[in-house]
Amino acid sequence: PSGYELTIPSRFVLNEAAASATEFGSRLRGYGFTLEETLLAVLADARLPRVGSPFAALAASFPAEAPDARSWPDADRLLLCGTDLGAALGGADADLAALWSRIASCPYQSPDPISLADL
């Protein structure tokens, strides 16, 4: 045999259904957030240094900064001006800012509100 096979208890798998089943996710869905938006917000919430999220270990396993062009300093991102990737990054920035704004305006927040940097 080749390769690896892992058995992971379903309670540790973060997907759209699992994110929506959390208290935070359930409330976001009630406010009209999409499944994808809810998944992103629950993952960002799990990155906060507190006890409670069943996905904290998963979130802690990710690098603090994404190793992609989205996390580059502004000066380096200027190199992408005029490229398809540069245009996509601008759209992604706007999408994340809009999502954060919608989360921040919700009547309910998690015990430690997430910030735009957490998304």
Beta strands, then each sheet from edge to edge (+ up, - down):
end
